[in-house]
Amino acid sequence: MNEDNIRYSREDLNEFDQIIQDKLTAARKELSFIKETLNRSNDSGTDTTASSAKVLEDGADTAEKESMNQLASRQMKFIQQLENAQIRIKNGTYGVCIGTGKLIPKERLRAVPHTQHSIEAKMARRD
């Protein structure tokens, strides 16, 4: 491997940083929406006239809240992964596969900018 292929250029890193920033903005907006939805679902609403149906609704509400909490948790993990990718850009290790030590192809980084594995390393982990 020649010296030019060990790290991405500053230009490339700037491109990836912009992709990550765009994804972070969208992910934070989505997380905010999920949190607002959860807060609204804590309101009991005004329709409390049907007590027998209320028991069934409570079960559905609980399942929906659990689902929303899982979505929020996944979104927070995604945000953390994107923020970690930004740190790797700053410290110069971004785009280098932690499994193989080779550069991760640009196409993969554009599709999954927070990845730390090349397809080759990811497939090897599955075996």
BAVEX-803174 format. One record per atom (N, C-alpha, C): residue number from 1; residue in one letter; atom name; x, y, z. Coordinates in steps of 0.2 Angstrom, whole numbers, plus 5000, padded with zeros to 4 digits. Example, Ala and Ser with C-alpha at 12.3 -4.5 7.8 and 13.67 -1.06 7.14 Angstrom:
2
 num residu atome   c1   c2   c3
   1      A     N 5066 4972 5039
   1      A    CA 5062 4978 5039
   1      A     C 5066 4984 5039
   2      S     N 5064 4989 5035
   2      S    CA 5068 4995 5036
   2      S     C 5064 5000 5039
END
This chain:
127
 num residu atome   c1   c2   c3
   1      M     N 5004 4994 5000
   1      M    CA 5000 5000 5000
   1      M     C 5004 5006 5000
   2      N     N 5003 5011 4995
   2      N    CA 5008 5017 4995
   2      N     C 5005 5022 5000
   3      E     N 5009 5027 5002
   3      E    CA 5008 5032 5007
   3      E     C 5002 5036 5006
   4      D     N 5000 5037 4999
   4      D    CA 4994 5041 4997
   4      D     C 4987 5037 4999
   5      N     N 4987 5031 5000
   5      N    CA 4981 5027 5001
   5      N     C 4980 5026 5008
   6      I     N 4984 5029 5013
   6      I    CA 4983 5027 5020
   6      I     C 4978 5032 5023
   7      R     N 4977 5038 5021
   7      R    CA 4973 5042 5023
   7      R     C 4969 5046 5018
   8      Y     N 4963 5049 5019
   8      Y    CA 4960 5053 5014
   8      Y     C 4962 5060 5014
   9      S     N 4962 5063 5009
   9      S    CA 4964 5070 5008
   9      S     C 4960 5075 5013
  10      R     N 4962 5081 5014
  10      R    CA 4958 5086 5018
  10      R     C 4951 5087 5014
  11      E     N 4952 5087 5007
  11      E    CA 4946 5089 5003
  11      E     C 4941 5083 5004
  12      D     N 4943 5077 5004
  12      D    CA 4938 5071 5005
  12      D     C 4935 5072 5012
  13      L     N 4940 5073 5017
  13      L    CA 4937 5073 5024
  13      L     C 4932 5079 5024
  14      N     N 4933 5084 5021
  14      N    CA 4928 5090 5021
  14      N     C 4921 5087 5018
  15      E     N 4922 5084 5013
  15      E    CA 4916 5081 5010
  15      E     C 4912 5076 5015
  16      F     N 4916 5072 5018
  16      F    CA 4913 5067 5023
  16      F     C 4910 5071 5029
  17      D     N 4914 5076 5031
  17      D    CA 4911 5080 5037
  17      D     C 4905 5083 5035
  18      Q     N 4904 5086 5029
  18      Q    CA 4897 5089 5027
  18      Q     C 4892 5084 5027
  19      I     N 4893 5078 5024
  19      I    CA 4888 5073 5024
  19      I     C 4886 5071 5031
  20      I     N 4891 5070 5035
  20      I    CA 4889 5068 5042
  20      I     C 4885 5074 5046
  21      Q     N 4887 5080 5044
  21      Q    CA 4884 5086 5047
  21      Q     C 4876 5086 5045
  22      D     N 4875 5085 5039
  22      D    CA 4868 5084 5036
  22      D     C 4864 5079 5039
  23      K     N 4868 5073 5040
  23      K    CA 4864 5067 5043
  23      K     C 4863 5069 5051
  24      L     N 4868 5072 5054
  24      L    CA 4867 5074 5061
  24      L     C 4861 5079 5062
  25      T     N 4860 5084 5058
  25      T    CA 4855 5088 5058
  25      T     C 4848 5085 5057
  26      A     N 4848 5080 5052
  26      A    CA 4841 5077 5051
  26      A     C 4840 5072 5057
  27      A     N 4845 5069 5060
  27      A    CA 4844 5064 5065
  27      A     C 4842 5068 5071
  28      R     N 4845 5073 5073
  28      R    CA 4843 5077 5079
  28      R     C 4835 5080 5078
  29      K     N 4834 5082 5072
  29      K    CA 4827 5084 5071
  29      K     C 4822 5078 5072
  30      E     N 4824 5072 5069
  30      E    CA 4820 5066 5070
  30      E     C 4819 5064 5078
  31      L     N 4825 5065 5081
  31      L    CA 4824 5063 5089
  31      L     C 4820 5068 5092
  32      S     N 4820 5075 5090
  32      S    CA 4816 5080 5093
  32      S     C 4809 5078 5092
  33      F     N 4807 5076 5086
  33      F    CA 4800 5074 5084
  33      F     C 4798 5068 5089
  34      I     N 4802 5063 5089
  34      I    CA 4800 5057 5093
  34      I     C 4799 5059 5101
  35      K     N 4804 5064 5103
  35      K    CA 4803 5066 5110
  35      K     C 4796 5070 5111
  36      E     N 4795 5074 5106
  36      E    CA 4788 5078 5107
  36      E     C 4782 5073 5106
  37      T     N 4783 5068 5102
  37      T    CA 4777 5063 5102
  37      T     C 4776 5059 5108
  38      L     N 4782 5058 5111
  38      L    CA 4782 5054 5118
  38      L     C 4779 5059 5123
  39      N     N 4780 5065 5123
  39      N    CA 4778 5070 5128
  39      N     C 4770 5071 5127
  40      R     N 4768 5071 5121
  40      R    CA 4761 5072 5119
  40      R     C 4757 5066 5121
  41      S     N 4760 5060 5120
  41      S    CA 4757 5054 5122
  41      S     C 4756 5053 5129
  42      N     N 4759 5057 5133
  42      N    CA 4758 5056 5141
  42      N     C 4752 5060 5143
  43      D     N 4749 5064 5138
  43      D    CA 4743 5068 5140
  43      D     C 4737 5063 5139
  44      S     N 4733 5063 5144
  44      S    CA 4727 5058 5144
  44      S     C 4722 5060 5138
  45      G     N 4722 5066 5136
  45      G    CA 4717 5068 5131
  45      G     C 4710 5070 5134
  46      T     N 4705 5071 5130
  46      T    CA 4699 5073 5133
  46      T     C 4694 5068 5132
  47      D     N 4695 5062 5128
  47      D    CA 4690 5057 5127
  47      D     C 4691 5052 5132
  48      T     N 4688 5052 5138
  48      T    CA 4688 5047 5144
  48      T     C 4681 5045 5145
  49      T     N 4677 5044 5140
  49      T    CA 4670 5042 5142
  49      T     C 4669 5035 5142
  50      A     N 4673 5031 5138
  50      A    CA 4672 5024 5137
  50      A     C 4677 5020 5141
  51      S     N 4675 5018 5147
  51      S    CA 4680 5015 5152
  51      S     C 4682 5008 5150
  52      S     N 4677 5004 5147
  52      S    CA 4680 4997 5145
  52      S     C 4685 4998 5139
  53      A     N 4684 5002 5134
  53      A    CA 4688 5003 5129
  53      A     C 4695 5006 5131
  54      K     N 4695 5010 5137
  54      K    CA 4700 5013 5140
  54      K     C 4706 5008 5141
  55      V     N 4704 5002 5144
  55      V    CA 4709 4997 5146
  55      V     C 4712 4995 5140
  56      L     N 4709 4993 5134
  56      L    CA 4712 4991 5128
  56      L     C 4717 4997 5125
  57      E     N 4714 5003 5126
  57      E    CA 4718 5009 5123
  57      E     C 4725 5009 5128
  58      D     N 4724 5008 5134
  58      D    CA 4730 5009 5138
  58      D     C 4736 5004 5136
  59      G     N 4734 4998 5134
  59      G    CA 4738 4993 5132
  59      G     C 4742 4995 5125
  60      A     N 4738 4998 5121
  60      A    CA 4740 5000 5115
  60      A     C 4745 5006 5116
  61      D     N 4743 5010 5120
  61      D    CA 4747 5016 5122
  61      D     C 4754 5014 5125
  62      T     N 4754 5009 5129
  62      T    CA 4760 5007 5132
  62      T     C 4764 5004 5126
  63      A     N 4762 5000 5122
  63      A    CA 4765 4997 5117
  63      A     C 4768 5002 5112
  64      E     N 4764 5007 5111
  64      E    CA 4767 5013 5106
  64      E     C 4772 5017 5110
  65      K     N 4771 5018 5116
  65      K    CA 4777 5022 5120
  65      K     C 4783 5018 5120
  66      E     N 4783 5011 5121
  66      E    CA 4789 5007 5121
  66      E     C 4792 5007 5114
  67      S     N 4788 5007 5109
  67      S    CA 4791 5007 5102
  67      S     C 4794 5014 5101
  68      M     N 4791 5019 5103
  68      M    CA 4794 5026 5102
  68      M     C 4800 5027 5106
  69      N     N 4801 5024 5112
  69      N    CA 4807 5024 5116
  69      N     C 4812 5020 5113
  70      Q     N 4811 5015 5110
  70      Q    CA 4816 5011 5106
  70      Q     C 4818 5015 5100
  71      L     N 4814 5018 5097
  71      L    CA 4816 5023 5091
  71      L     C 4820 5028 5093
  72      A     N 4819 5031 5099
  72      A    CA 4823 5037 5102
  72      A     C 4830 5034 5104
  73      S     N 4830 5028 5107
  73      S    CA 4836 5025 5109
  73      S     C 4841 5024 5103
  74      R     N 4838 5021 5097
  74      R    CA 4842 5020 5091
  74      R     C 4844 5026 5088
  75      Q     N 4840 5031 5088
  75      Q    CA 4842 5038 5085
  75      Q     C 4847 5041 5089
  76      M     N 4847 5040 5096
  76      M    CA 4853 5043 5100
  76      M     C 4859 5039 5099
  77      K     N 4859 5033 5098
  77      K    CA 4865 5029 5096
  77      K     C 4867 5031 5089
  78      F     N 4863 5032 5084
  78      F    CA 4865 5034 5078
  78      F     C 4869 5041 5078
  79      I     N 4866 5046 5082
  79      I    CA 4869 5052 5083
  79      I     C 4876 5052 5086
  80      Q     N 4876 5047 5091
  80      Q    CA 4883 5046 5094
  80      Q     C 4888 5044 5089
  81      Q     N 4886 5039 5085
  81      Q    CA 4890 5036 5080
  81      Q     C 4893 5041 5075
  82      L     N 4888 5046 5073
  82      L    CA 4890 5051 5069
  82      L     C 4895 5056 5072
  83      E     N 4893 5058 5078
  83      E    CA 4898 5062 5082
  83      E     C 4905 5059 5083
  84      N     N 4905 5053 5084
  84      N    CA 4911 5049 5084
  84      N     C 4915 5049 5078
  85      A     N 4911 5049 5072
  85      A    CA 4914 5049 5065
  85      A     C 4918 5056 5064
  86      Q     N 4914 5061 5067
  86      Q    CA 4917 5068 5066
  86      Q     C 4924 5069 5070
  87      I     N 4924 5065 5076
  87      I    CA 4930 5065 5080
  87      I     C 4936 5062 5076
  88      R     N 4934 5056 5073
  88      R    CA 4939 5053 5069
  88      R     C 4941 5057 5063
  89      I     N 4937 5061 5060
  89      I    CA 4939 5066 5055
  89      I     C 4944 5071 5058
  90      K     N 4943 5073 5064
  90      K    CA 4947 5078 5067
  90      K     C 4954 5075 5069
  91      N     N 4954 5069 5071
  91      N    CA 4960 5066 5073
  91      N     C 4964 5062 5068
  92      G     N 4961 5062 5062
  92      G    CA 4964 5059 5056
  92      G     C 4964 5052 5055
  93      T     N 4959 5049 5058
  93      T    CA 4958 5041 5058
  93      T     C 4952 5039 5054
  94      Y     N 4948 5044 5051
  94      Y    CA 4942 5043 5048
  94      Y     C 4943 5039 5041
  95      G     N 4939 5034 5040
  95      G    CA 4940 5031 5033
  95      G     C 4944 5025 5033
  96      V     N 4948 5024 5039
  96      V    CA 4952 5018 5039
  96      V     C 4949 5013 5043
  97      C     N 4948 5007 5040
  97      C    CA 4945 5001 5042
  97      C     C 4949 4999 5049
  98      I     N 4945 4998 5054
  98      I    CA 4948 4995 5060
  98      I     C 4950 4988 5060
  99      G     N 4947 4984 5055
  99      G    CA 4948 4977 5054
  99      G     C 4954 4976 5050
 100      T     N 4954 4979 5044
 100      T    CA 4960 4978 5039
 100      T     C 4965 4983 5039
 101      G     N 4964 4989 5042
 101      G    CA 4969 4994 5041
 101      G     C 4969 4998 5034
 102      K     N 4965 4996 5030
 102      K    CA 4964 4999 5023
 102      K     C 4959 5004 5023
 103      L     N 4960 5008 5018
 103      L    CA 4955 5014 5017
 103      L     C 4948 5010 5015
 104      I     N 4943 5013 5018
 104      I    CA 4936 5011 5017
 104      I     C 4934 5015 5010
 105      P     N 4931 5011 5005
 105      P    CA 4929 5015 4999
 105      P     C 4925 5021 5000
 106      K     N 4926 5026 4996
 106      K    CA 4922 5032 4997
 106      K     C 4914 5031 4996
 107      E     N 4913 5026 4992
 107      E    CA 4906 5025 4990
 107      E     C 4902 5022 4997
 108      R     N 4906 5018 5001
 108      R    CA 4903 5015 5007
 108      R     C 4903 5021 5012
 109      L     N 4908 5025 5012
 109      L    CA 4907 5031 5017
 109      L     C 4902 5036 5016
 110      R     N 4901 5037 5009
 110      R    CA 4895 5041 5007
 110      R     C 4888 5038 5009
 111      A     N 4888 5031 5009
 111      A    CA 4881 5028 5011
 111      A     C 4881 5027 5018
 112      V     N 4886 5025 5021
 112      V    CA 4886 5024 5029
 112      V     C 4892 5028 5032
 113      P     N 4891 5035 5033
 113      P    CA 4897 5039 5034
 113      P     C 4900 5037 5041
 114      H     N 4896 5034 5046
 114      H    CA 4899 5032 5052
 114      H     C 4902 5026 5053
 115      T     N 4903 5022 5047
 115      T    CA 4906 5015 5048
 115      T     C 4913 5015 5049
 116      Q     N 4915 5010 5053
 116      Q    CA 4922 5009 5054
 116      Q     C 4925 5003 5051
 117      H     N 4921 5000 5047
 117      H    CA 4923 4993 5044
 117      H     C 4922 4994 5036
 118      S     N 4926 4991 5032
 118      S    CA 4925 4990 5025
 118      S     C 4920 4984 5025
 119      I     N 4918 4983 5019
 119      I    CA 4913 4977 5017
 119      I     C 4917 4971 5019
 120      E     N 4924 4971 5016
 120      E    CA 4928 4965 5017
 120      E     C 4928 4963 5025
 121      A     N 4929 4968 5029
 121      A    CA 4930 4966 5036
 121      A     C 4923 4965 5039
 122      K     N 4918 4968 5037
 122      K    CA 4911 4966 5039
 122      K     C 4909 4959 5038
 123      M     N 4911 4957 5032
 123      M    CA 4909 4950 5030
 123      M     C 4913 4945 5034
 124      A     N 4919 4947 5035
 124      A    CA 4924 4942 5039
 124      A     C 4921 4941 5046
 125      R     N 4918 4947 5049
 125      R    CA 4915 4947 5056
 125      R     C 4909 4942 5056
 126      R     N 4906 4941 5051
 126      R    CA 4900 4937 5050
 126      R     C 4901 4930 5050
 127      D     N 4907 4928 5048
 127      D    CA 4909 4921 5047
 127      D     C 4911 4918 5054
END
